[in-house]
Amino acid sequence: MAVIPIISVLIAIIFHSHEFAGLFAGLTYVIYTPVMMLHGKSVDRKRIKLLNPFSPTELMDGIVENKDELEI
């Protein structure tokens, strides 16, 4: 997440003589929303995978000896 402020600073340094350098540098913070959304989806997938390592049928395989009795 620290990459976006670094990009902002680099843009401000590169365009230091331009009239709208601050505007260009400030607009890089618009990137935060899509980055946070992608990060959230990635973390959510990993969390679900960690909390649900087995499907219900895989869990029941160890409990029920006869798989024909399984009603899911």
SEVO-699659 format. One record per residue (C-alpha): chain; x, y, z. Coordinates in nm, 3 decimals, decimal comma. Example, Ala and Ser with C-alpha at 12.3 -4.5 7.8 and 13.67 -1.06 7.14 Angstrom:
// residues 2
PT|cadena|px|py|pz
PT|A|1,230|-0,450|0,780
PT|A|1,367|-0,106|0,714
END
This chain:
// residues 72
PT|cadena|px|py|pz
PT|A|0,000|0,000|0,000
PT|A|0,298|0,229|0,037
PT|A|0,355|0,216|-0,338
PT|A|0,080|0,466|-0,417
PT|A|0,226|0,750|-0,203
PT|A|0,569|0,676|-0,351
PT|A|0,423|0,704|-0,701
PT|A|0,261|1,032|-0,598
PT|A|0,593|1,170|-0,475
PT|A|0,772|1,057|-0,791
PT|A|0,512|1,228|-1,008
PT|A|0,548|1,546|-0,802
PT|A|0,926|1,533|-0,845
PT|A|0,913|1,456|-1,217
PT|A|0,656|1,727|-1,293
PT|A|0,790|1,979|-1,038
PT|A|0,807|2,257|-1,294
PT|A|0,459|2,191|-1,433
PT|A|0,171|2,407|-1,322
PT|A|-0,048|2,108|-1,229
PT|A|0,216|1,892|-1,060
PT|A|0,018|1,881|-0,735
PT|A|-0,299|1,786|-0,920
PT|A|-0,128|1,500|-1,102
PT|A|0,036|1,378|-0,783
PT|A|-0,289|1,401|-0,590
PT|A|-0,489|1,214|-0,851
PT|A|-0,270|0,907|-0,804
PT|A|-0,459|0,848|-0,477
PT|A|-0,763|0,757|-0,690
PT|A|-0,582|0,426|-0,745
PT|A|-0,639|0,332|-0,378
PT|A|-1,000|0,219|-0,432
PT|A|-0,934|-0,045|-0,700
PT|A|-0,619|-0,163|-0,520
PT|A|-0,808|-0,204|-0,192
PT|A|-1,091|-0,388|-0,368
PT|A|-0,849|-0,633|-0,532
PT|A|-0,665|-0,680|-0,205
PT|A|-0,991|-0,742|-0,021
PT|A|-1,100|-1,008|-0,270
PT|A|-0,765|-1,182|-0,244
PT|A|-0,770|-1,181|0,136
PT|A|-1,132|-1,300|0,140
PT|A|-1,052|-1,595|-0,087
PT|A|-0,759|-1,693|0,133
PT|A|-0,970|-1,657|0,449
PT|A|-1,250|-1,874|0,311
PT|A|-0,999|-2,134|0,196
PT|A|-0,839|-2,137|0,541
PT|A|-1,168|-2,163|0,730
PT|A|-1,327|-2,421|0,500
PT|A|-1,047|-2,659|0,401
PT|A|-1,287|-2,946|0,327
PT|A|-1,621|-2,968|0,151
PT|A|-1,913|-3,107|0,354
PT|A|-1,895|-3,442|0,173
PT|A|-1,524|-3,475|0,253
PT|A|-1,597|-3,412|0,619
PT|A|-1,880|-3,666|0,620
PT|A|-1,660|-3,933|0,459
PT|A|-1,468|-3,965|0,783
PT|A|-1,786|-3,986|0,993
PT|A|-2,021|-4,203|0,785
PT|A|-1,894|-4,545|0,693
PT|A|-2,156|-4,610|0,428
PT|A|-2,161|-4,324|0,176
PT|A|-2,508|-4,434|0,054
PT|A|-2,655|-4,311|0,384
PT|A|-2,533|-3,959|0,310
PT|A|-2,814|-3,716|0,230
PT|A|-2,672|-3,382|0,120
END
